[in-house]
Amino acid sequence: MVRTYFLLAWTWTRAAAAYPVSFWAMAVGGLLVTGLDVAVILVVFANTTSLAGFSREEVLFLYGTSSVAFTLCDMFVSNIDRVSQHIKAGTLDTFLIRPVSAWIQLATDRFTANRLGRVLQASAVLGYAVTALGLDVRRAWMIPVMVVTGVVIFTSLWTLAGALQFALTDAPEVSSSLTYGSHQLSQYPLSIYGRDLVSGVTYVFPLAFINWQPGLYVLGRDDPFGTPEFMRFLGPAAALVLALLAVLAWRQGIRHYRSTGS
């Protein structure tokens, strides 16, 4: 399945590379657009020394860990959110009759490798933050775990958003709120939000396990909301549960899909 994914992705990449000026312009443009998020953080810290008790480098660390995971998913699986377009156009049937998973085909549909610029930007910010903070090496093992956990959670969110479009074909903004909205929320310390919201993204919708809970462990910080310390290590378990729910939702969507007949 992995081999099939990369073969399909390579096919789209070769097609895009046939127009090198457009390809690299899009790559640089993506890097600059994501750079605006960092610019906002820098503007905030130009007027204050801390944000909800977190320093500039600590906020950049939280931004970097979330953004590396998100931009990887944005590049590799975000095209799942085109499901509603294929349903309305009647082209989803084509994906279903091929001897390859519909999920794989949709994820690679119009694959754009020029989004790599966004991944590089996020990685650079994370690298700077880790270097500037001088983190305890005994806690650094959690950083790759955070990124992998974030990838699984964001992939699950995109899959859930895609499954939702089988029922809400005319509401693509709902899927965007699940994916891009979740990323925006996780870019900052959750301590800037209200307790009820933080409880919701911790115990109901596990966004806090992308970078907040494990990030507190890496930074050696206590949770301002007083959650137990063992919560710092539940990210992989939370990601697995969400992934299983996403798989079930996707299968339900495919099972209940009815062709347009076109």
VEXMI-619498 format. One record per residue: residue number from 0; residue in one letter; chain; x, y, z of N, C-alpha, C in turn. Coordinates in nm, 2 decimals, m for minus. Each point is the difference from the previous one (the first is absolute). Layout:
N
NUM, A, A, X, Y, Z, X, Y, Z, X, Y, Z .
...
END
This chain:
262
0, M, A, 0.08, m0.12, 0.00, m0.08, 0.12, 0.00, 0.09, 0.13, 0.00 .
1, V, A, 0.11, m0.01, 0.08, 0.09, 0.12, 0.00, 0.06, 0.02, m0.13 .
2, R, A, 0.04, m0.11, m0.06, 0.07, 0.01, m0.14, m0.10, 0.06, m0.10 .
3, T, A, m0.13, m0.05, 0.01, m0.10, 0.06, m0.10, m0.02, 0.15, 0.03 .
4, Y, A, 0.00, 0.04, 0.12, m0.02, 0.14, 0.03, 0.12, 0.08, m0.06 .
5, F, A, 0.12, m0.04, 0.02, 0.11, 0.08, m0.06, 0.01, m0.01, m0.15 .
6, L, A, m0.04, m0.11, m0.06, 0.00, 0.00, m0.14, m0.10, 0.10, m0.06 .
7, L, A, m0.12, 0.00, 0.06, m0.10, 0.10, m0.04, 0.04, 0.14, 0.02 .
8, A, A, 0.06, 0.03, 0.12, 0.05, 0.13, 0.03, 0.11, 0.04, m0.09 .
9, W, A, 0.09, m0.09, m0.04, 0.11, 0.03, m0.09, m0.06, 0.04, m0.14 .
10, T, A, m0.10, m0.07, m0.04, m0.06, 0.03, m0.13, m0.05, 0.15, m0.01 .
11, W, A, m0.07, 0.04, 0.11, m0.04, 0.14, 0.01, 0.11, 0.10, 0.01 .
12, T, A, 0.11, m0.04, 0.07, 0.11, 0.08, 0.02, 0.07, 0.03, m0.14 .
13, R, A, 0.02, m0.11, m0.07, 0.06, 0.01, m0.14, m0.08, 0.10, m0.09 .
14, A, A, m0.13, m0.02, 0.01, m0.09, 0.09, m0.08, 0.02, 0.15, 0.04 .
15, A, A, 0.01, 0.02, 0.13, 0.01, 0.14, 0.05, 0.14, 0.06, m0.04 .
16, A, A, 0.10, m0.09, 0.01, 0.14, 0.04, m0.03, 0.02, 0.03, m0.14 .
17, A, A, m0.09, m0.03, m0.09, 0.01, 0.03, m0.14, m0.01, 0.15, m0.02 .
18, Y, A, m0.05, 0.07, 0.10, m0.01, 0.15, 0.00, 0.08, 0.05, 0.12 .
19, P, A, 0.13, 0.00, m0.02, 0.09, 0.03, 0.12, m0.02, 0.14, 0.06 .
20, V, A, m0.03, 0.10, m0.08, m0.01, 0.14, 0.05, m0.13, 0.00, 0.09 .
21, S, A, m0.11, m0.06, m0.04, m0.12, 0.00, 0.08, 0.02, m0.08, 0.12 .
22, F, A, 0.07, m0.12, m0.01, 0.03, m0.09, 0.11, 0.07, 0.07, 0.11 .
23, W, A, 0.12, 0.07, m0.03, 0.08, 0.06, 0.10, m0.07, 0.13, 0.05 .
24, A, A, m0.07, 0.07, m0.08, m0.07, 0.12, 0.05, m0.10, m0.04, 0.10 .
25, M, A, m0.07, m0.11, m0.02, m0.10, m0.05, 0.10, 0.07, m0.05, 0.13 .
26, A, A, 0.12, m0.06, m0.01, 0.07, m0.04, 0.11, 0.05, 0.11, 0.09 .
27, V, A, 0.05, 0.11, m0.07, 0.05, 0.12, 0.08, m0.12, 0.07, 0.05 .
28, G, A, m0.11, 0.01, m0.07, m0.12, 0.06, 0.05, m0.06, m0.06, 0.12 .
29, G, A, 0.00, m0.14, 0.00, m0.04, m0.07, 0.12, 0.08, 0.03, 0.12 .
30, L, A, 0.13, 0.01, m0.02, 0.09, 0.03, 0.11, m0.02, 0.13, 0.06 .
31, L, A, m0.03, 0.10, m0.09, m0.02, 0.14, 0.05, m0.14, 0.01, 0.07 .
32, V, A, m0.10, m0.07, m0.05, m0.13, 0.00, 0.06, 0.01, m0.05, 0.14 .
33, T, A, 0.06, m0.12, 0.02, 0.01, m0.06, 0.13, 0.09, 0.09, 0.09 .
34, G, A, 0.09, 0.07, m0.06, 0.09, 0.09, 0.08, m0.08, 0.11, 0.07 .
35, L, A, m0.12, 0.03, m0.06, m0.08, 0.11, 0.07, m0.05, m0.04, 0.14 .
36, D, A, m0.02, m0.13, 0.02, m0.03, m0.05, 0.13, 0.11, 0.03, 0.10 .
37, V, A, 0.12, m0.02, m0.04, 0.12, 0.03, 0.09, 0.01, 0.15, 0.02 .
38, A, A, m0.03, 0.08, m0.11, 0.00, 0.14, 0.01, m0.09, 0.06, 0.11 .
39, V, A, m0.12, m0.07, 0.00, m0.10, 0.04, 0.10, 0.05, m0.02, 0.15 .
40, I, A, 0.07, m0.11, 0.02, 0.06, m0.03, 0.13, 0.10, 0.10, 0.03 .
41, L, A, 0.09, 0.03, m0.09, 0.10, 0.10, 0.02, m0.05, 0.14, 0.03 .
42, V, A, m0.11, 0.03, m0.07, m0.06, 0.13, 0.03, m0.06, 0.01, 0.14 .
43, V, A, m0.06, m0.12, 0.05, m0.05, 0.00, 0.13, 0.11, 0.02, 0.10 .
44, F, A, 0.11, m0.07, m0.02, 0.11, 0.01, 0.10, 0.09, 0.13, m0.02 .
45, A, A, m0.03, 0.08, m0.10, 0.06, 0.13, m0.01, m0.07, 0.09, 0.10 .
46, N, A, m0.11, m0.04, 0.05, m0.08, 0.09, 0.09, m0.01, m0.06, 0.14 .
47, T, A, 0.05, m0.12, 0.02, m0.01, m0.07, 0.13, 0.12, m0.09, 0.02 .
48, T, A, 0.03, m0.04, 0.12, 0.11, m0.10, 0.02, m0.05, m0.14, 0.02 .
49, S, A, m0.13, m0.02, 0.02, m0.06, m0.13, 0.02, m0.14, m0.01, m0.05 .
50, L, A, m0.05, m0.11, m0.03, m0.14, m0.03, m0.04, m0.05, m0.11, 0.08 .
51, A, A, m0.09, 0.04, 0.09, m0.06, m0.09, 0.10, 0.11, m0.08, 0.08 .
52, G, A, 0.11, 0.08, 0.03, 0.11, m0.06, 0.07, 0.10, m0.08, m0.08 .
53, F, A, m0.01, 0.00, m0.13, 0.10, m0.06, m0.09, 0.08, 0.10, m0.07 .
54, S, A, 0.13, m0.03, m0.01, 0.09, 0.09, m0.07, m0.01, m0.02, m0.15 .
55, R, A, 0.06, 0.09, m0.08, m0.01, 0.00, m0.14, 0.05, m0.14, m0.06 .
56, E, A, 0.12, m0.04, 0.05, 0.05, m0.13, m0.05, m0.09, m0.12, 0.04 .
57, E, A, m0.06, 0.01, 0.11, m0.09, m0.11, 0.04, m0.12, m0.01, m0.09 .
58, V, A, m0.05, 0.12, m0.03, m0.12, 0.01, m0.10, 0.04, m0.05, m0.13 .
59, L, A, 0.12, 0.04, m0.05, 0.05, m0.05, m0.13, 0.02, m0.15, 0.00 .
60, F, A, 0.04, m0.05, 0.12, 0.01, m0.15, 0.01, m0.13, m0.07, m0.02 .
61, L, A, m0.10, 0.05, 0.07, m0.14, m0.05, m0.02, m0.05, 0.01, m0.14 .
62, Y, A, 0.03, 0.12, m0.06, m0.04, 0.03, m0.14, 0.07, m0.10, m0.09 .
63, G, A, 0.13, m0.02, 0.02, 0.08, m0.08, m0.09, m0.04, m0.15, 0.01 .
64, T, A, m0.02, m0.05, 0.11, m0.04, m0.15, 0.01, m0.14, m0.02, m0.06 .
65, S, A, m0.09, 0.09, 0.02, m0.13, m0.01, m0.06, 0.01, 0.01, m0.15 .
66, S, A, 0.07, 0.10, m0.05, 0.01, 0.04, m0.14, 0.07, m0.11, m0.08 .
67, V, A, 0.11, m0.06, 0.05, 0.07, m0.10, m0.07, m0.10, m0.12, m0.03 .
68, A, A, m0.07, m0.04, 0.10, m0.10, m0.11, m0.02, m0.11, 0.04, m0.09 .
69, F, A, m0.05, 0.13, 0.01, m0.11, 0.04, m0.08, 0.04, 0.02, m0.15 .
70, T, A, 0.12, 0.06, m0.02, 0.04, 0.02, m0.14, 0.03, m0.13, m0.07 .
71, L, A, 0.05, m0.10, 0.07, 0.02, m0.13, m0.06, m0.13, m0.06, m0.04 .
72, C, A, m0.10, 0.01, 0.08, m0.13, m0.05, m0.03, m0.06, 0.08, m0.12 .
73, D, A, 0.02, 0.13, 0.01, m0.05, 0.09, m0.11, 0.05, m0.04, m0.13 .
74, M, A, 0.13, m0.05, 0.00, 0.06, m0.04, m0.13, m0.05, m0.14, m0.04 .
75, F, A, m0.01, m0.09, 0.09, m0.02, m0.14, m0.03, m0.14, m0.05, 0.00 .
76, V, A, m0.09, 0.07, 0.08, m0.14, m0.06, 0.01, m0.11, 0.11, m0.02 .
77, S, A, 0.03, 0.12, m0.01, m0.10, 0.11, 0.01, m0.10, m0.01, m0.12 .
78, N, A, 0.04, m0.06, m0.11, m0.09, m0.01, m0.12, m0.12, m0.09, 0.03 .
79, I, A, 0.00, m0.07, 0.12, m0.12, m0.07, 0.04, m0.12, 0.10, 0.00 .
80, D, A, 0.03, 0.12, 0.03, m0.12, 0.10, 0.01, m0.06, 0.03, m0.13 .
81, R, A, 0.04, m0.06, m0.11, m0.06, 0.01, m0.13, m0.11, m0.09, m0.02 .
82, V, A, m0.04, m0.08, 0.10, m0.10, m0.11, m0.02, m0.13, 0.06, m0.05 .
83, S, A, m0.04, 0.11, 0.06, m0.13, 0.06, m0.04, 0.00, 0.04, m0.15 .
84, Q, A, 0.11, 0.05, m0.05, 0.01, 0.04, m0.14, m0.02, m0.12, m0.09 .
85, H, A, 0.06, m0.12, 0.04, m0.01, m0.12, m0.08, m0.14, m0.05, 0.01 .
86, I, A, m0.06, 0.01, 0.11, m0.14, m0.05, 0.02, m0.09, 0.08, m0.09 .
87, K, A, 0.01, 0.13, 0.00, m0.09, 0.08, m0.08, 0.03, m0.01, m0.15 .
88, A, A, 0.12, m0.03, m0.04, 0.04, m0.01, m0.14, m0.03, m0.14, m0.05 .
89, G, A, m0.02, m0.10, 0.09, m0.02, m0.13, m0.04, 0.12, m0.08, m0.03 .
90, T, A, 0.12, 0.06, 0.04, 0.13, m0.07, m0.03, 0.05, m0.09, 0.11 .
91, L, A, m0.07, 0.00, 0.11, 0.04, m0.09, 0.11, m0.01, m0.15, m0.04 .
92, D, A, m0.10, m0.02, m0.09, m0.02, m0.14, m0.04, 0.13, m0.06, m0.07 .
93, T, A, 0.07, 0.09, m0.06, 0.13, m0.04, m0.07, 0.10, m0.06, 0.10 .
94, F, A, 0.00, 0.07, 0.12, 0.10, m0.04, 0.10, m0.05, m0.14, 0.06 .
95, L, A, m0.13, m0.02, 0.01, m0.05, m0.12, 0.07, 0.02, m0.12, m0.08 .
96, I, A, 0.00, 0.01, m0.13, 0.01, m0.12, m0.09, 0.15, m0.05, m0.02 .
97, R, A, 0.09, 0.09, 0.04, 0.14, m0.04, m0.02, 0.05, m0.09, 0.11 .
98, P, A, 0.10, m0.09, m0.03, 0.05, m0.10, 0.10, 0.10, 0.07, 0.10 .
99, V, A, m0.03, 0.12, 0.04, 0.08, 0.07, 0.10, m0.09, 0.07, 0.09 .
100, S, A, 0.04, 0.01, 0.13, m0.09, 0.07, 0.10, m0.04, 0.14, m0.05 .
101, A, A, m0.13, 0.03, 0.02, m0.05, 0.13, m0.04, 0.07, 0.11, 0.08 .
102, W, A, 0.03, m0.03, 0.13, 0.06, 0.10, 0.08, 0.14, 0.03, m0.05 .
103, I, A, 0.08, m0.10, m0.05, 0.13, 0.03, m0.05, m0.01, 0.08, m0.13 .
104, Q, A, m0.10, m0.03, m0.08, m0.01, 0.07, m0.13, m0.04, 0.15, 0.02 .
105, L, A, m0.09, 0.02, 0.10, m0.05, 0.13, 0.03, 0.11, 0.09, 0.06 .
106, A, A, 0.08, m0.07, 0.09, 0.11, 0.07, 0.07, 0.11, 0.05, m0.10 .
107, T, A, 0.02, m0.08, m0.11, 0.10, 0.03, m0.09, m0.05, 0.08, m0.12 .
108, D, A, m0.13, 0.02, m0.01, m0.06, 0.07, m0.11, 0.05, 0.14, m0.01 .
109, R, A, 0.06, 0.04, m0.11, 0.06, 0.13, m0.02, 0.10, 0.03, 0.11 .
110, F, A, 0.08, m0.10, 0.04, 0.11, 0.01, 0.09, 0.09, 0.12, m0.04 .
111, T, A, 0.03, 0.08, 0.10, 0.09, 0.12, m0.03, 0.12, 0.00, 0.09 .
112, A, A, 0.11, m0.04, m0.05, 0.13, m0.01, 0.07, 0.05, 0.14, 0.04 .
113, N, A, m0.05, 0.11, m0.07, 0.05, 0.13, 0.03, m0.05, 0.05, 0.14 .
114, R, A, m0.08, m0.08, 0.07, m0.03, 0.04, 0.13, 0.11, m0.04, 0.10 .
115, L, A, 0.11, m0.05, m0.06, 0.12, m0.03, 0.08, 0.06, 0.12, 0.07 .
116, G, A, m0.02, 0.12, m0.07, 0.05, 0.12, 0.06, m0.06, 0.03, 0.14 .
117, R, A, m0.13, m0.04, 0.02, m0.06, 0.02, 0.13, 0.06, m0.09, 0.10 .
118, V, A, 0.03, m0.12, m0.04, 0.06, m0.09, 0.10, 0.14, 0.05, 0.04 .
119, L, A, 0.07, 0.05, m0.09, 0.14, 0.05, 0.03, m0.01, 0.12, 0.09 .
120, Q, A, m0.10, 0.09, m0.02, m0.01, 0.12, 0.08, m0.03, m0.04, 0.14 .
121, A, A, m0.10, m0.10, 0.02, m0.04, m0.04, 0.13, 0.12, m0.07, 0.07 .
122, S, A, 0.08, m0.08, m0.07, 0.11, m0.07, 0.05, 0.11, 0.09, 0.05 .
123, A, A, 0.02, 0.11, m0.08, 0.10, 0.10, 0.04, m0.04, 0.07, 0.13 .
124, V, A, m0.13, 0.03, 0.01, m0.04, 0.07, 0.13, 0.02, m0.09, 0.12 .
125, L, A, m0.04, m0.13, m0.02, 0.02, m0.10, 0.11, 0.15, m0.02, 0.03 .
126, G, A, 0.08, 0.00, m0.10, 0.15, m0.02, 0.03, 0.05, 0.12, 0.07 .
127, Y, A, m0.04, 0.12, m0.04, 0.04, 0.12, 0.07, m0.04, 0.00, 0.15 .
128, A, A, m0.13, m0.03, 0.02, m0.05, 0.00, 0.14, 0.07, m0.10, 0.09 .
129, V, A, 0.02, m0.12, m0.05, 0.07, m0.11, 0.07, 0.14, 0.05, 0.04 .
130, T, A, 0.07, 0.06, m0.10, 0.14, 0.05, 0.03, 0.00, 0.11, 0.10 .
131, A, A, m0.09, 0.10, m0.02, m0.01, 0.11, 0.09, m0.04, m0.03, 0.14 .
132, L, A, m0.08, m0.10, 0.02, m0.05, m0.04, 0.13, 0.10, m0.08, 0.08 .
133, G, A, 0.09, m0.07, m0.07, 0.10, m0.08, 0.07, m0.07, m0.10, 0.09 .
134, L, A, m0.09, m0.08, m0.06, m0.09, m0.10, 0.07, 0.08, m0.11, 0.06 .
135, D, A, m0.05, m0.05, 0.11, 0.05, m0.11, 0.07, 0.01, m0.12, m0.09 .
136, V, A, 0.12, m0.06, m0.03, 0.01, m0.11, m0.10, m0.08, m0.12, 0.05 .
137, R, A, m0.02, m0.01, 0.13, m0.07, m0.12, 0.05, m0.15, 0.00, m0.03 .
138, R, A, m0.05, 0.12, m0.04, m0.14, 0.02, m0.04, m0.01, 0.01, m0.15 .
139, A, A, 0.11, 0.01, m0.08, m0.01, 0.03, m0.14, m0.06, m0.11, m0.08 .
140, W, A, 0.00, m0.13, 0.06, m0.06, m0.11, m0.08, m0.14, 0.02, m0.03 .
141, M, A, m0.07, 0.09, 0.08, m0.14, 0.02, m0.02, m0.03, 0.08, m0.13 .
142, I, A, 0.10, 0.07, m0.05, m0.03, 0.09, m0.12, m0.04, m0.08, m0.12 .
143, P, A, 0.08, m0.10, m0.04, m0.05, m0.08, m0.12, m0.13, m0.07, 0.03 .
144, V, A, m0.02, m0.04, 0.13, m0.13, m0.06, 0.03, m0.11, 0.10, m0.02 .
145, M, A, 0.02, 0.12, 0.03, m0.10, 0.11, m0.02, m0.03, 0.01, m0.14 .
146, V, A, 0.10, 0.00, m0.09, m0.02, 0.02, m0.14, m0.08, m0.11, m0.06 .
147, V, A, 0.04, m0.13, 0.03, m0.07, m0.11, m0.05, m0.15, 0.00, 0.05 .
148, T, A, m0.02, 0.03, 0.13, m0.13, 0.00, 0.06, m0.08, 0.11, m0.08 .
149, G, A, 0.06, 0.11, m0.02, m0.07, 0.11, m0.07, m0.04, m0.04, m0.14 .
150, V, A, 0.09, m0.07, m0.07, m0.03, m0.05, m0.14, m0.12, m0.09, 0.01 .
151, V, A, m0.01, m0.10, 0.09, m0.11, m0.09, 0.01, m0.13, 0.07, 0.03 .
152, I, A, 0.01, 0.10, 0.09, m0.12, 0.08, 0.04, m0.05, 0.08, m0.12 .
153, F, A, 0.09, 0.07, m0.06, m0.05, 0.09, m0.12, m0.05, m0.09, m0.11 .
154, T, A, 0.07, m0.12, m0.03, m0.05, m0.09, m0.10, m0.14, m0.05, 0.03 .
155, S, A, m0.02, m0.03, 0.13, m0.13, m0.05, 0.04, m0.10, 0.11, m0.02 .
156, L, A, 0.03, 0.13, 0.03, m0.09, 0.11, m0.01, m0.04, 0.02, m0.15 .
157, W, A, 0.10, m0.01, m0.09, m0.03, 0.01, m0.14, m0.09, m0.12, m0.05 .
158, T, A, 0.03, m0.11, 0.05, m0.09, m0.12, m0.03, m0.14, 0.02, 0.05 .
159, L, A, m0.01, 0.04, 0.12, m0.14, 0.03, 0.06, m0.07, 0.11, m0.09 .
160, A, A, 0.08, 0.10, m0.03, m0.06, 0.11, m0.08, m0.05, m0.05, m0.14 .
161, G, A, 0.08, m0.09, m0.06, m0.03, m0.06, m0.13, m0.13, m0.09, 0.02 .
162, A, A, 0.00, m0.08, 0.11, m0.12, m0.08, 0.02, m0.13, 0.08, 0.02 .
163, L, A, 0.02, 0.11, 0.07, m0.11, 0.09, 0.02, m0.06, 0.06, m0.13 .
164, Q, A, 0.08, 0.01, m0.10, m0.05, 0.06, m0.13, m0.09, m0.10, m0.07 .
165, F, A, 0.00, m0.13, 0.03, m0.10, m0.09, m0.06, m0.14, 0.04, 0.04 .
166, A, A, m0.01, 0.07, 0.12, m0.13, 0.04, 0.05, m0.03, 0.15, m0.03 .
167, L, A, 0.11, 0.08, 0.00, m0.01, 0.14, m0.01, 0.08, 0.05, m0.12 .
168, T, A, m0.05, m0.04, m0.12, 0.08, 0.03, m0.12, 0.01, 0.15, m0.04 .
169, D, A, m0.09, 0.08, 0.06, 0.00, 0.14, m0.03, 0.06, 0.08, 0.12 .
170, A, A, 0.07, m0.06, 0.08, 0.06, 0.08, 0.12, 0.15, m0.03, 0.02 .
171, P, A, 0.08, 0.04, m0.10, 0.14, m0.03, 0.01, 0.07, 0.08, 0.11 .
172, E, A, m0.07, 0.11, 0.04, 0.06, 0.08, 0.11, 0.00, m0.07, 0.13 .
173, V, A, m0.09, m0.10, 0.02, m0.01, m0.08, 0.12, 0.13, m0.08, 0.01 .
174, S, A, 0.05, m0.06, m0.11, 0.12, m0.08, 0.00, 0.12, 0.09, 0.03 .
175, S, A, 0.00, 0.12, m0.06, 0.11, 0.09, 0.03, 0.01, 0.04, 0.14 .
176, S, A, m0.11, 0.01, 0.07, 0.00, 0.04, 0.14, 0.06, m0.12, 0.08 .
177, L, A, m0.02, m0.12, m0.04, 0.06, m0.11, 0.07, 0.16, m0.01, m0.02 .
178, T, A, 0.04, 0.03, m0.12, 0.14, m0.01, m0.03, 0.08, 0.13, 0.03 .
179, Y, A, m0.03, 0.10, m0.09, 0.08, 0.13, 0.02, m0.04, 0.07, 0.13 .
180, G, A, m0.12, m0.02, 0.04, m0.04, 0.06, 0.13, 0.08, m0.06, 0.12 .
181, S, A, 0.01, m0.13, m0.01, 0.07, m0.07, 0.11, 0.15, 0.04, 0.00 .
182, H, A, 0.06, 0.02, m0.12, 0.14, 0.04, 0.00, 0.01, 0.14, 0.06 .
183, Q, A, m0.09, 0.09, m0.04, 0.01, 0.14, 0.05, m0.01, 0.00, 0.16 .
184, L, A, m0.08, m0.09, 0.05, m0.02, 0.00, 0.15, 0.12, m0.06, 0.06 .
185, S, A, 0.07, m0.09, m0.06, 0.12, m0.07, 0.07, 0.13, 0.08, m0.02 .
186, Q, A, m0.01, 0.11, m0.07, 0.13, 0.08, m0.02, 0.04, 0.07, 0.12 .
187, Y, A, m0.09, 0.02, 0.10, 0.03, 0.09, 0.11, m0.02, m0.08, 0.13 .
188, P, A, 0.05, 0.04, 0.11, m0.02, m0.07, 0.13, m0.15, 0.00, 0.03 .
189, L, A, m0.05, m0.11, 0.04, m0.14, m0.01, 0.02, m0.05, 0.08, 0.12 .
190, S, A, 0.10, 0.04, 0.08, m0.03, 0.08, 0.12, m0.06, 0.14, m0.04 .
191, I, A, 0.00, 0.04, m0.13, m0.06, 0.12, m0.04, m0.15, m0.01, m0.02 .
192, Y, A, m0.05, m0.13, 0.00, m0.14, m0.02, m0.02, m0.07, m0.03, 0.13 .
193, G, A, m0.13, 0.00, 0.00, m0.08, m0.03, 0.12, 0.01, m0.15, 0.04 .
194, R, A, m0.02, m0.02, 0.13, 0.01, m0.13, 0.06, m0.10, m0.10, m0.07 .
195, D, A, m0.12, 0.04, m0.04, m0.09, m0.09, m0.06, 0.04, m0.05, m0.14 .
196, L, A, 0.06, 0.10, m0.07, 0.05, m0.04, m0.13, 0.12, m0.10, 0.01 .
197, V, A, 0.09, 0.03, 0.09, 0.11, m0.09, 0.02, m0.04, m0.14, 0.05 .
198, S, A, m0.10, 0.00, 0.08, m0.05, m0.13, 0.05, m0.06, m0.08, m0.12 .
199, G, A, m0.07, 0.07, m0.09, m0.05, m0.06, m0.12, 0.10, m0.06, m0.09 .
200, V, A, 0.11, 0.07, m0.02, 0.11, m0.05, m0.10, 0.09, m0.09, 0.07 .
201, T, A, m0.02, m0.03, 0.13, 0.08, m0.09, 0.07, m0.07, m0.13, 0.02 .
202, Y, A, m0.13, 0.00, 0.05, m0.07, m0.12, 0.04, m0.10, m0.04, m0.11 .
203, V, A, m0.04, 0.08, m0.09, m0.09, m0.03, m0.11, 0.06, m0.01, m0.13 .
204, F, A, 0.06, 0.11, m0.05, 0.07, 0.00, m0.13, 0.15, 0.02, 0.03 .
205, P, A, 0.08, m0.09, m0.02, 0.14, m0.01, 0.06, 0.10, 0.10, m0.07 .
206, L, A, m0.03, 0.12, m0.02, 0.09, 0.09, m0.06, 0.11, 0.04, 0.10 .
207, A, A, m0.02, m0.01, 0.12, 0.10, 0.04, 0.10, 0.12, m0.10, 0.00 .
208, F, A, m0.02, m0.11, m0.06, 0.11, m0.10, 0.00, 0.09, 0.01, m0.13 .
209, I, A, m0.03, 0.10, m0.08, 0.08, 0.03, m0.12, 0.14, 0.06, 0.05 .
210, N, A, m0.01, 0.10, 0.09, 0.12, 0.07, 0.04, m0.01, 0.05, 0.15 .
211, W, A, m0.12, 0.02, 0.05, m0.02, 0.07, 0.13, 0.05, m0.09, 0.11 .
212, Q, A, m0.07, m0.11, 0.02, 0.03, m0.09, 0.11, 0.15, m0.05, m0.01 .
213, P, A, 0.04, m0.06, m0.11, 0.14, m0.05, m0.01, 0.10, 0.12, 0.00 .
214, G, A, m0.05, 0.11, m0.05, 0.09, 0.12, 0.00, 0.03, 0.05, 0.14 .
215, L, A, m0.10, m0.01, 0.09, 0.03, 0.04, 0.14, 0.10, m0.09, 0.07 .
216, Y, A, 0.00, m0.13, m0.04, 0.11, m0.09, 0.05, 0.13, 0.04, m0.05 .
217, V, A, 0.01, 0.03, m0.13, 0.13, 0.03, m0.06, 0.06, 0.13, 0.06 .
218, L, A, m0.09, 0.10, 0.02, 0.04, 0.13, 0.06, 0.01, m0.01, 0.15 .
219, G, A, m0.04, m0.11, 0.06, 0.01, 0.00, 0.15, m0.09, 0.09, 0.07 .
220, R, A, m0.12, 0.02, m0.06, m0.10, 0.09, 0.05, m0.12, m0.07, 0.06 .
221, D, A, m0.06, 0.06, 0.10, m0.12, m0.06, 0.06, m0.12, 0.05, m0.08 .
222, D, A, m0.11, m0.08, m0.01, m0.12, 0.04, m0.07, m0.07, 0.11, 0.08 .
223, P, A, m0.03, 0.12, m0.06, m0.07, 0.10, 0.07, m0.14, m0.04, 0.04 .
224, F, A, m0.05, m0.11, m0.07, m0.14, m0.05, 0.04, 0.00, m0.11, 0.09 .
225, G, A, 0.12, m0.04, 0.05, 0.01, m0.10, 0.10, m0.02, m0.15, m0.04 .
226, T, A, 0.01, m0.03, m0.13, m0.02, m0.14, m0.04, 0.11, m0.09, 0.06 .
227, P, A, m0.03, m0.13, 0.02, 0.11, m0.09, 0.06, 0.12, m0.01, m0.09 .
228, E, A, 0.11, m0.02, 0.06, 0.13, m0.01, m0.08, 0.00, m0.12, m0.10 .
229, F, A, m0.07, m0.11, 0.03, 0.00, m0.11, m0.09, m0.07, 0.03, m0.14 .
230, M, A, m0.08, 0.11, 0.00, m0.06, 0.04, m0.13, 0.10, 0.04, m0.10 .
231, R, A, 0.12, 0.04, 0.04, 0.10, 0.04, m0.09, 0.04, m0.11, m0.10 .
232, F, A, m0.02, m0.12, 0.04, 0.04, m0.12, m0.07, m0.11, m0.08, m0.08 .
233, L, A, m0.12, 0.06, 0.00, m0.11, m0.07, m0.06, m0.02, 0.04, m0.15 .
234, G, A, 0.08, 0.07, m0.06, m0.01, 0.04, m0.13, m0.02, m0.11, m0.10 .
235, P, A, 0.09, m0.10, 0.00, m0.01, m0.11, m0.09, m0.13, m0.08, 0.01 .
236, A, A, m0.05, m0.02, 0.13, m0.12, m0.07, 0.02, m0.12, 0.08, m0.05 .
237, A, A, 0.00, 0.14, 0.02, m0.11, 0.08, m0.05, 0.00, 0.00, m0.15 .
238, A, A, 0.12, 0.01, m0.06, 0.01, 0.00, m0.15, m0.06, m0.14, m0.05 .
239, L, A, 0.03, m0.11, 0.06, m0.05, m0.13, m0.04, m0.15, m0.01, 0.00 .
240, V, A, m0.05, 0.05, 0.11, m0.15, 0.00, 0.01, m0.07, 0.08, m0.11 .
241, L, A, 0.06, 0.12, m0.02, m0.06, 0.09, m0.10, 0.02, m0.06, m0.14 .
242, A, A, 0.11, m0.07, m0.02, 0.02, m0.06, m0.13, m0.10, m0.12, m0.03 .
243, L, A, m0.03, m0.07, 0.11, m0.10, m0.11, m0.02, m0.13, 0.06, m0.03 .
244, L, A, m0.04, 0.11, 0.07, m0.13, 0.06, m0.03, 0.00, 0.05, m0.14 .
245, A, A, 0.11, 0.06, m0.05, 0.00, 0.05, m0.14, m0.01, m0.11, m0.10 .
246, V, A, 0.06, m0.12, 0.03, m0.01, m0.11, m0.09, m0.15, m0.05, m0.01 .
247, L, A, m0.06, m0.01, 0.12, m0.14, m0.04, 0.00, m0.09, 0.10, m0.07 .
248, A, A, 0.02, 0.13, 0.02, m0.08, 0.10, m0.07, 0.02, m0.01, m0.15 .
249, W, A, 0.13, m0.02, m0.04, 0.02, 0.00, m0.15, m0.07, m0.12, m0.06 .
250, R, A, 0.01, m0.12, 0.07, m0.06, m0.12, m0.06, m0.15, 0.02, 0.00 .
251, Q, A, m0.06, 0.07, 0.10, m0.14, 0.02, m0.01, m0.04, 0.09, m0.11 .
252, G, A, 0.08, 0.10, m0.03, m0.02, 0.10, m0.11, 0.00, m0.08, m0.13 .
253, I, A, 0.10, m0.08, m0.02, 0.01, m0.08, m0.13, m0.11, m0.09, m0.01 .
254, R, A, m0.04, m0.07, 0.11, m0.10, m0.10, 0.00, m0.14, 0.06, m0.04 .
255, H, A, m0.02, 0.12, 0.05, m0.14, 0.06, m0.03, 0.00, 0.10, m0.12 .
256, Y, A, 0.11, 0.00, m0.07, 0.01, 0.09, m0.12, m0.09, m0.06, m0.11 .
257, R, A, m0.08, 0.09, m0.06, m0.08, m0.04, m0.11, 0.04, 0.08, m0.13 .
258, S, A, 0.03, m0.07, m0.10, 0.05, 0.06, m0.13, m0.10, 0.10, m0.05 .
259, T, A, 0.05, 0.10, m0.07, m0.09, 0.10, m0.06, m0.06, m0.06, m0.13 .
260, G, A, 0.07, m0.10, m0.05, m0.05, m0.06, m0.13, 0.06, 0.06, m0.12 .
261, S, A, 0.08, 0.11, 0.02, 0.05, 0.07, m0.12, 0.13, m0.07, m0.04 .
END
